[in-house]
Amino acid sequence: MNDPTVHRLGDDERFLAKARSLGFLRHLVRIRSRTTLRLWDPATGRTLAWEVLEPGNLVVTAGLAHIADQMLSAPTQATMSHMAIGTGTTAPAAGDAALGTEANRQALGSKTRSASKVTYYRSFAAGQGTGAITEMGILNSASAGTLLCRQTFAAKNKGANDVLDITLEHTYS
């Protein structure tokens, strides 16, 4: 069957090129991410680990649906409000609904928007999520909720007295 309205796997580039040529796609929205991790000792102020990850943060399928929901005049889902850290090491996947192994979840310290950039920040204080932290995510609830995005990284060994600052920037273009 040669139906031009049927989209088959593997035809992505040809499909997009044809859709653009017919004027169906004016432009695609891209989400670029940048995550900054700083592990530090509050007693001395000394930085124990510092890493900038760009790109690497995966906006999961449920997160994309959440973004679309937030464009409604009366969204049905709560806004993103929490950051979680964990010890899971499985690579993020589009179907993820939670972190691999969540260790701690806290309300966002701040969430700001400047033009087309949204910045999420949280400082995990002493005693909040200790161990070999290897993943983070943004969610819209203090428990369960919708996962916007998830990222894994090299272990940050957070001791009981250490602080882990995480800043995630999503730039829409």
Summary of the structure (lengths in Angstrom):
residues: 173
radius of gyration: 18.7
end to end distance: 36.9
largest distance: 69.6
contacts: 490
relative contact order: 0.24
helix: 12%
strand: 43%
